[in-house]
């Protein structure tokens, strides 16, 4: 068992490793006909203040698109990275809170079809710090993603832009 500790530490260290740098665009990222944007209502929050993130999925095509979706909280993957020093080669991912686990993994999933007409949007709001454990002050990097429908391409991941949400230090 003791001989497994280095392997376990290696796996834990690289599990939260940040993917290559992502370009953040003010209009969100576009994959095929879908543009995906996330934004926060502000960039600096006080400890325990609700962090609201809004996602907008928009059909940029000139034709209808059909999406099969579960509830947005479980449909969209969310990468929320913990604050870390700039010299670290990776950032660890924040873990789901108990409430986040209940919402993301409800024990059942029903999907519904959404027809997105050209220019239509699916707008969702998330209380990020109720879904994730965000215990320390600093900069949290946030990116949403989901698997695109097969007609866009097999195994295509639609990525949002990246936002940085800062939790301020508590007043003494």
N, C-alpha and C positions, 0 to 999 in steps of 0.2 A: 504494500500500500504506500509506503514512504517513497518508493522509487517512482510512483505515479505523480508525485507532487510537481516536479518540473514540467511534465507534459500538461498537467492541469493548469498550471500558471501560464504556460505558453498559449493554451487554448483560450483562457479567459482574457489574456492581454490582446489577442488578435480578434476576439469576437466583437469588441466594440470599436475596432479600428475604423477610422473615417475613410470613406471612399475617396477617390481622387477629387480634387477641387472641382466644385460645380459652379458654373456661371450663373449669377443671379441677374435676372432681367426684371425690370419694373412691370412688364406685362405678363409675367409668368412664362413658363416654358410651353412650347408647343411640340406635340408628338402627333404626327399625322394630322387629322382634322381637330384634335383636342388641344385646347390651351388650358393650363392648370396653374392657378395663382393662389398663393396664401398671403395673408396679411394679418397683423395684429392691430388692435385698436390704438395702441401706443407702444413705444419701444422700451420704456423704463417703468418697472413696477416696484411697488413696495412689498416687503415680505408679507405673505398671506393674502395679498390682493389678487383678485381673480384675473387670470391671463386669458383673454378671449382671442382666439385665432379664427379667422374666417377663411374658408376655402371656396374658390369659384372655379367650376369646371365648365368650360364654354365650347360650344360647337362652332368652329371656324369654317366648316365646310359649306358648300352651297347646296347640300342635300341633308335629309333627315339621318340621324344616327340612332341606333338602338343600343342601350346599355342595360345590362342586367345587374342590379345592385342590391346589396344587403343594406342594412342601416349604415349611414355614413361613418359613424364612429368605428365600425368594424370593417367597412369596405376600404377605407383609406389606411394604408400603412403610414406610420409616423416615425420619423427618426428625430429624436430629441436628444441632443448630446449635452452632457454635463460640462460646466465650466472647467477648463484645464489650462495649465500654463502653456505659453506658446512654444516652449522648447520640447514639449511632448510630441512624439510623432503620430499620435492618434488621440481621439476623444472617445471617452466611454459613453455608452447610451444610457439614458435615464430609464429606470424600470417603471412598469405600470404600478399605479397605486392599487389598493384593494378595490376601490370604486372603478378604476380603469379596467381592471381585470374583469369585473362584473359586466361592464358595458361592452368591452371588446370581445369577450368570450361568453356570451349569454347562455350557452348550453344548447342553443338551437339557432338556426339561421333560415330565414325565409328571404327569398329574393323577389324583386319586382322589376318589371321592365319599364324603362324610361325612354321615351322617344324625345330626342333633342332635335328640335328644328334648327335651321341655320340661325346662328346668333343667340340661341337659348342657352341659359346657364343653370347649373345646379349649385345653389349657394348653401353652405352649411357652416354652423358655428360650433366651436369646441372650447370648453373650459380646460385649457391645457394642464394647469397645475392641479386639477381634480382628477385628470387621467394619469398623470405621471408624478413620481416623487421628484420634487425639485427643491432640495433642502438647503442649498447653499447660495449665497449671493454670487453674481457673476453673469457671464454671457452664455446663454443657451442657444445653440444653433438648431433650427427646425426646418425639416423638409418633409413634405407629404409625397406619397406615391401610391400607385395601384396598377394592377395588371390590365393592360388594354384589351379590348375585345379582339377576337381572332381575326376579324376582317381588317384590322389595322396591321396585324402581324403577330405571328406566334411568339410568345414569351417577350413581348414588348412591354416595358415598364414606363408608364407615364409619370414623369417627375414634375413636382412643383418647383418654383423658385425657392431659394433659401432665405429665411429671415433670421435675425438675431434678436432675441428677447433678453433684456437685462433685468435681473433682480437686484435692486439696490441693497446695500448693507443696512441693517437695522440701526435706527438711531440709538445712541447710548442712553 
